[in-house]
């Protein structure tokens, strides 16, 4: 089985949902190397947990990987 994870899936369960949003909220406005920064919630890969990551999550909210 091949699955494509959607942007916004911070916990790698192949769905973008409230659990992913909570992970991003906990790391929001953090950047590397802050210990509260979350690489899993950095959907843009820019080293920041910010609005760009939130917008990615919102775009795929309630979507599962195919």
Secondary structure, 3 states (H helix, E strand, C coil): CCCCCCCCCCCCCCEECHHHHHHHHHHCCEECCCCCCCCCCCCCCCCEECHHHHHHHHHCCCEECC
